[in-house]
């Protein structure tokens, strides 16, 4: 039984780690994916899903050594740098890029300049399913389940939301979402925030303020599984590394998290300033330092 528990824990930890890597990849490259969508008409969700799949979240040998995030081979017309890597055959020629962004740009041109992919551009940028199936049909990859893998990634990580964004990478507001009638306030540390209302969700607040869900979660040291309570402080921009005030006296009901929210300080920084670990117990009237 103990052996089965260890296996389950290891599997859960591995899945959690994989999700974190994927989410980090999305944060790093969503802007270039959106930019390429507006330039060339390829859905940002498709570009991101292919990048995640082909590069193993940017951790594959080809991605790390050659900045090649899409597994694009040299072909006859390639005049840039090359690297040789085992794939379907041994020592195949792959394109090498100066940086990941160049790989994303070349991916767009690769699809747009080849006749076999031309039919894809008849699909709307919101139709990621047709794009996924079309890429498989055109022979982008040999894996028979390639289209389903792309669709699964897009739906699991809500990548399709990036298909409705403006050129600056900001979220477009859906007409059905409703107007943002919240008052935008500022903390004593000069960080913008709003107060949550009944029936709010983190994604609703993010949407109404042209932000992505992961940004709201990051700004507020939250995970997507946590509930939101009425009257909660929700920051619309990153909190600071230190407080405006020197210290804070703990009140009844305070937690380290609530203190970080009240004073607009990143939770990790507040813990570091006060040398707080998992064994730390907060007490009423205790002094918590907000800056060194």
C-alpha positions, 0 to 999 in steps of 0.5 A: 500500500505504501508503495502505491502511495509513493507511486501516486505521489510521484505521478501527481508531483510530475504532473504538477511540475509539467503544468507549471512548465507549460504555464511558464512557457505560455507567459514567456511567449504569448506576446510573440504568438499574438503579434504573429497572429496579427501579422500573418493570420495564424491563431495564437493558440495554434502557435503556442500549442505547437511550441509547447508540443514540439519543444517540450515546453522549451526544454527539448535539446533542439529548443535549448541548444538551437532555439528551434521551438517548432521542429522545423527542418532545414529544407532546400531554401534555408540559408541560416545556421544549421544543427544536426539532430536525430529525428525520423532519421539519424542526423537530420538537418534542423534550423538554428536561431539566434533566439526563440522569437526568431523561431516563432517568426520563422514558424509563421513564414514557414506556414505562410510561404508553403503551398501545402498550408495555404488552405489553412488561411481560409479558416478564421483565427478563432477556429483552432480545431480546423487549424489543428486538423489542417496541420495534421492533414498537410503533414506538419507532423507524422504523429497520427494523433497530432491534431487531438494533441493540439486541441487538448493543449488549447482547451486545457490551458485556455489558449484560445483566449489569446486568439481574441486579443489586440495587437499589444497583447491585451485582452479584448473585452467580450460584449457579454461580459458587461461593463467594468463599473468597479472603482480602481483604488490604490494601496498605501504602496501605490498599487492599483486594485479593486474590491471583489463583489458577489459572484465574482471570479478571478477571470471575470475581474481579469477580463473586465480589466483587459488582463489574462487570468494568470496575470491576476493570479500572479499579481495576487499570489493566488492559484486558479483553484482558490475561491474568491470572497466578497470584498477581497483586495484584487491587484491589477498590477504587480505588488512591490518588493517592499512596503511604503511603511517600515512595519505593521502591527498584527491585528486579530484575524490577520495572516501573512497573506492578508498583510501582504495584500493590505500593504501591496507587498509580494508575499514571497518578499514579505516572508523573506524580509521577516525570515518566515518559514512553514513553522512560523506562527503569527500572533496578535500585536506582533511586529511584521517588517515591511521593508529592511 
